[in-house]
Each structure stands twice: as structure tokens, then as C-alpha cells.
Amino acid sequence: MVCSECGLVLEAHSIDETSEWRTFSNESSSNDPVRVGGPSNPLLTDGGMSTIITKPNGAQGDFMSSLGRWQNRGSNPDRSLIIAFRTIATMADRLGLVSTIKDRANEIYKKVEDLKSIRGRSQDAILAACLYIACRQEDKPRTFKEICSVANGASKKEIGRATKFIVKQLEEEMGMSMEMGTIHAGDFLRRFCSLLGMNNTAVRAATDCVKRSEQLDIRKSPISIAAAAIYMISQLSDDKKPLKDISRVAGVAEVTIRNSYKDLYPHASKLIPEWFAKPEDLKNLCSP
């Protein structure tokens, strides 16, 4: 890379990170032109760089298949870890989480697995709990309901118990409290609004409402506050959302949302932005 004005060489060698082949729509999907494996994984014993014997496409005879079976019968200390990491990756992909959260969840599971203290416990709940903790630590929290929806059958109660167990085990191992990150109502608000199909104006108003609520002493869970703020803004919007829909999206009971709404209602004039609703419009809010 050379500067066109002064001729200074800015970069002598550039790496082309794009694919070295072209894939056409009429080609068979089973034909994989990749000549290299995945990146190394420091959490595995061999770094994830071991050789796997597979039968090549179009190969005749059972010799290669036999080699693959013999290799699988051998002892692989990382087999359980590889399966666990794949499960975590699948759950994270279904939730649309970034790779940093996957890596953090893998690290948490590796630490817990090394303690040999998870035997006899639900593997699905442990893996889901690791992903939940990773989301908290990366400041991208998810609700237990969202984690439960991809947890292969583990219930919210099981995931909650597994989370407390993992935190306790790691805190005892480290000899200090475990950083879990702080949950704010705004962490969930935009996702809830998107699932409800709210317009941009209502989303901005709900966001301002939640930010202003942080200045008040409202001792409710951030999820219920976010749901109550959406319910309050929705009443003043042209596109009203039923309480049952908000409850379904947020994973919070309607009674819980009403209780949080009861705490927000007396401060409606401070919470609702002036550009969204005039003071006389606040009379249209439902009395708790």
C-alpha cells in the first residue's frame, strides 16, 4: 500500500483474509473446499489441533472408515469439553450472542469442570447457567426465560439453582466475590420493544422513561421496571400494546408488572418525556 501523494510505503505485505475459492449454487454442499482446520483453543489439552480421520468423498472401501472408528474408540480427555463447547455455541447462536460471550461461557465451564463438582447435576442446566453468567459479565444480560428457551429442556428454576451453585463454587476457589456485572432496565428495554414491534418514537420515550426511573428509589427488578415503562408509554402511544403481550415478551407475570407500574405511576410527570406527552395527556394513564 503506497501513498499516492508522497510515495511512502504504508504496508509492504497485506494478507487476503477472504476465501480462496468460489462457491456456486449448483455445487454439492457436501464438497468442502476448506484445507485448514479451525483456530486453536487454549482450553483444550492439545489446543484443538488434533487430527480427525474422516472418510473422503468418493472413497471406496472401509479402510478409512475403520480408521475413524478406531480413533473414536481411543481415549480423548477433551471429548466432554468439546461436546459442552458445541452446546454452548449452539445456544449462543440461537440467542444471537457474539463470540466473546461464547468464549467467556467456555472459560466458566472449564473452571467448573476442573473442580469436579458438577457430577450428578443437570448438564443442560450447568451449560445454560454458564451462558447466563457470561452474558452478565459481558454487560449483555439475558433473562432466565431467554436462556431457558434454548437450554434443551432445563427449567428456569434449574438454571437459577445452577447459577447460584457455579458462583458459589468459583467464589470459594478464588477466595473472593465473583464479578457479575450490574443489571439495568435499559439492558432489556430495546429488545423487548423490538419484539413488541413498537415504533421508534415510543422506543425513545420508553428509553428516556427508564433512564429517569434510575434516579428514583424504586426497589423492583430491572426486568419488571422495563416492562412497566413499556406499559406506561404504550398507553400514551397510538399503537397500544396489551399487558399480556408485554408479559409474554418480558417473561414477567402481569401482576408483577402492575406492581412495578404502581410504583412508577406517581412519578409519571417526571418519567415521561415532555416531547412525547403533554401534562394533560397523562390523565389517559390507567390508575393502578
N, C-alpha and C positions, 0 to 999 in steps of 0.2 A: 504494500500500500504506500503510494508516493504522493506527496503534496503537489498539487498542480501548479502552485504559485512559486515555491522556492526549491522544489525538488528534494525536500527532506524525506528520507525513507522512514515512514512511521511504523511499518511492520514488514519484516522480511519473510516471515513464514506464517501463513494462515491455514487453519485447519477447517476443512469442509466437514461439518457435522451432519449433513443431510445424508439420506440413504444412498448407497452405492448402486442401487438397481431401480428399475421401474416396474411397477406392478400394473397389469392390465386387467380389465374387468372380466375377460374371458379365461383368465388363468385359474388353475385349480387352487383353492385356498389351502390345500394340504402341502403345497410346494413352498417351503420356507427357505428363501434365499439367504437368510442370515448366516454368517460364517463365524460369528463370535457369540459368547455367552453373555449373561447379564453382568452387572457390576459386582464387585466383591462385597461381601457382607461381614464386617468385623465381629458380628455377634455369633457367627458360626465358627466351628473348630477349624475348618480348612479355609475359612473366608468365603465359602460358597463357590470355590473354584475347582471343585472335584469334577471328574469326568463321569458322564452318564452315557451308558451304552444303549442305543436305540436301533431299531431295525430301519435301515434306509428305505426310501420309497422305491418300489420296483424290485427290491432284493428277493432272490429266490432261496428257498431252504430255511431251515430252522436254526442254523448255527448262531446268527446274530440275536435271534430271539432268546435262545438258550443262554447266551452270554448276559443279556439283560436280566433274565430271571436269576441267574447265579449272583449277579451283582446286587440285586434287590434282597436276596436272602442273606447277604453279608451284614455284619453289624455296622450300623450308621448312627453314631451318637447324636447327630443333629436331625434325625428323621422327625421326631416330635416337634422340634423347633420349626422346621421347615413347614410342616403342616399348620402349626399355630400362626406363623407369619403369613401364610397364604390366606388363612381365615380372616385375620385382621385386615389384610389388604382388600379382601372381598367386601367386608363390612364398610371399610372406609370409602371404597369406590362407590358403593350404593348410596352413601351419605354425601358424596361429592367432596370429600376431605382431601387436603393437599398432602404431599408426600412427607412433609416434616412431621405431621401428626401421626402418620403411619410409622415413621421411624421412632418417634418417641414412644408410641404404644409397644413396638417391638422391644425397645430397651427396657420398659417397665416389666413386660412379661418375662424377659430374660433374667432380670434381677429376682423376680418372684420365683421363677422356675429353679434358679440356682439355690434358693433357700430350702428346696424340697419340702415345702409346707402346703402345697396345693393338692396333694394326693387325697382322693376321696371327695373332692369338691367338683362342682359342675364346671367342665372345661369351657363351655359356651359362655357361662356367666363370668368366668375369670377373664376371658378374652374381651368380652364386651366391657367389663369394668376397666381393663387396661386402656381401651379406646376412649372411654369416658374420662378417665384421669388425664390422658394425653390431650384431649380437647380442652380440658380446664387449664392445663399448664401452658398450652399454646395460645391462650386467650381466645379460643374459638369454641366456647362451650356448646354442648348439645344437651337437650333434656333426656331424662331417662326413657321417656316414651320414644324419642327418636332413635336412641341406641337400641332399645328393645325391639324396634321394628325390623332390625337387621341382625338380631342376636341369635338366630337359629333356634328359637323356641324358649330361650331363657326369659323369665318374667322380670318385671321391674323390681320386685322385691328381692329376687335372687341377685340381680345386678347390683342393687343397693347394698346388700349384705357383702357381696364380693368386693365392692369398692371399699367399704369400711375395713374388711379383712386385709386387703392389699396395703392400704395406707398404714394400718397398724403394724403390719409385718415390716414394711420398709422403714418406718419411723424407728422401730426397735433396732433394726440393722444399722441405720445411720446414726442413731443416738440423738436425733434432732427432729423437729417437726418438718413435715413434708409440705413443700410449697404447692398449693393447688390453684392459685390464682383467684381473683375476685370476680364474682358474677354480677353483672349489671343487667337491668331490664332491657337496656338498649342492645345487648348482645343477641337477644331473641326477637326484638320487635320487627326489624325489617323482614326477617324470614317468615314470621307469622303473617305480616301484611301481604307479602308476595303470595303466600299460599291462599290467602283470602281474596286475592285479586283486587286489592284496593288501589285507587288511583294515586298518582304522585303527590297531589295536594294533601290528601288525607294521610299519606305516609309521613310527609314532612311535619304535619301538625301533630301526629302521634309521637314522632321522634322528639319534638320540642316539649311535648307534654311529659314524656318520660324523663328528659333531662331536668326539667323543672321539679319533678317529683323527688329527685335525689337531694334537693335542698330541704325537704320536709322530713320529719321524723315519722315515717310510715314503716312499721315493722311487719312487712309482708314479704313473701318470697319474690324475687325479681321476675319470675315467670308469671305469677298472678298479677303483679303490677303492670307488666307489659300487656297482658290480656285485658285488664281493667281499663288501661289507657286506650286501647283499641276500641273497646266497647263504648267509652265516653265519646271519642272522636267520631265513631260511626253514627252515633245518634244525631250529630250535627251535620253529617255529610248527606249528600244527595243519594249516595249508594250505601244504604244501611245494611249492616251485617247482623244476622240473628245471633243471639247469645250462644245458641247451641253449636253454631259453626265456629265461633271463636273458641268455645270449649274444646271442640274436636281438634282444631289445629294446634292449640296450645297444650293439649293433654292435661287440662286442669278442669276440675268439676265446676259446674255452673254456680254452685253455692259458694265455692272458693272465690270465683271471680266477683260475685256480688258482694262478698265481704270486703274484698280489696276496693271495689268501686265505692262502697260505703265510706271508706277512709279517704278516697280521693275527692268525693263529691263536695264536701265543704270547702275545698280549695280550688274548685273549678275555675273561678275567675283568675287565679294565679297560674293555673296549669295550662289552660287552653290559650293558644296564641291569639293576640288581638286581630291579626291579619286574617285569621281563619273564621272567627265567630265574634260578633258584636256582643256586648254585655246583655242586651235584651234577648239575644238568641239562646242564652244559657237557660232560659226558662223552659226550653224544649227538652232539657235533660230529664230523664226519668228519676223520680225520687227513690232513693234506696229503701 
